[in-house]
Amino acid sequence: MLSSISLLVDVEAVLAQGRLADNAYLVDNTKFLASGKPMPDTTYVYGALNADGSQASQEIMNWFGFGIAAPPPNLSKALFTHAPPSSLAKPGDIKRPAQPSHRTAFEVAGKIQFVPIVKPSLGEGRDSDNEIGAADLSPRIVNISGPAVDQSVIYPAEYGGPDYNAQYAYWAATVDVSKTGTYDYFIHSLIFRPKQASGQKVFAGERYIYKAQVCVQSGVLVNGFTYGTPSVLPLAPPLSRETQPASSQQGDEAA
Amino acid sequence: MISINCRLDVLGALDEGTLTENLFMFDNRRMQGSRDEGTIQLATAVNEGDRILWTLTPLEVESFAEIAAIHIPPEICEPAQGYYVGSTVSYWFGTIKKAVDKIHYSLVVRLGPSHQQLTLDEGPSLIGATAPATNAG
């Protein structure tokens, strides 16, 4: 199973208060796996079993950082004009950005770098302005660390998003589901604060850390792809007519 | 602008046939008095004249979901659907016509490959703000 873990951040509140506490929230799609009331900030992982009953590794965790007021993540960062739906997009369909000169300045290692980000338009006269503000920039996850990593429960790394049009990176980890228990880990993220430098607005990243947990349970996931049977490896072939119990075949013949 | 950002566990909602426990609602107004962030009881702090942008994103990037309707008494706000220019990503947009004490609203979500609709009645609300919005630029 893929765990989708979203770190949602009220960016302007974090910049005003200088802390993630009360201004950042972790949500995922694993609460149904919890035995009892789910704990906050906890991702639940079930395993898959080998044929001998031992736990087999089959779980993946994905992390994404989002600003609550940032444009939806399924939009392209540099929104192309007249682009087809992303599921149909081909490289030849891409048009140039409407405002190719619109660049946003970031301070990286003491130097200013320009990134061609165009603020997506709501259209119909609903935009406040077209200038990128702090709230428009989602936090960027830059590391996953902590006991869960040190004890080799999760193996995180950064990957590029599969949809080239979205141009995002994300963090993912495989899970050693044989190591049952609850482990802490830390999500390191950069949140971008605007400041004036060289006569222009420049965004400088500030690092914030969010503490979370992963709970590896000894249960086994029931897999829809295997006709609702437990996830036992190697996967058993589905029952066919030839392999159905003899009593069932006899019943068919009688009918 | 006030952003109300909804995150949906699409598979959970389809499996259980309800948005409860599967929809997570957030806004950028906690410092102005919003409460119950991350729940379907999100109470968003608003002032007269505030503009609100509702968006919904599935937790699983491969699945589909969008807001199909928002029902608020029209004398308070009349949200309308729009699309980000050049995309098929939808949003809902409305302006607060007058100050409120507390008023609930309903949310209808369209989800999954068959575009099934699920409704959240009397869950989220709009409440009077305790402070004006700030802007970090």
Interface residues (C-beta under 8 A of the other chain):
Chain A: L2 S4 S6 L8 D10 V11 E12 A13 L15 A16 Q17 D22 N23 Y25 V27 D28 N29 K31 F32 F66 I68 A69 P71 P72 P73 N74 L75 S76 L79 F80 T81 H82 A83 P85 P120 S121 L122 G123 E124 R126 S128 G133 A134 A135 R193 P194 K201
Chain B: M1 S3 N5 R7 D9 L11 G12 D15 E21 F24 F26 D27 N28 R30 M31 E37 G38 R51 L53 T55 T57 L59 E60 V61 G82 Y83 Y84 V85 G86 S87 T88 V89 Y91 F93 T134 N135 A136 G137
